[in-house]
């Protein structure tokens, strides 16, 4: 079993300002396809798709994006809407498609407008939910074995401070 060695993640700003004037933020990280010279360009395209899909389900402002080979610093500004709160998260439940081992990643500053009426789960069959599912499954890999693809089983709105 080979553990993942490449990772991609972001830090997102919410709408709350700390006493020093900087916005509160929260971070997440995914294990991804092992980056090599041969797949770097294609993987960066998949990571851009993943970032766009996450932007489609989050109200946060990207503060920082990190990959194993590249680090990008985004905005130091707070998000524009008071609805952007770091405690509002989408809990992504995934599983390794080979071993069926489960793992989770939380995406902070969830855009609750993306939720269907009367539900706390994103619709993964249409719209922003489907874009997120497709982007996750294209590039994220199992934290238990970096050669194993994953399936995004659900994206649930949760309120949590971690």
Number of C-alpha atoms within 10 A of each C-alpha: 8 10 15 20 14 18 19 22 20 25 21 31 30 31 23 19 15 10 8 6 10 14 20 18 26 21 20 14 17 21 21 29 24 19 18 11 6 8 11 14 12 11 18 14 12 20 21 12 19 23 19 16 21 25 20 17 26 27 27 28 24 24 22 18 19 15 19 13 11 8 13 11 12 14 12 15 17 23 25 13 12 11 18 24 25 27 18 23 26 27 20 21 16 23 20 22 15 13 12 12 13 17 15 15 16 23 29 34 29 30 21 19 12 17 19 11 8 6 10 15 20 25 19 17 12 11 14 21 22 15 19 28 24 19 21 26 17 19 23 29 28 27 24 17 17 21 18 21 20 26 21 22 13 18 26 19 22 17 16 13 10 10
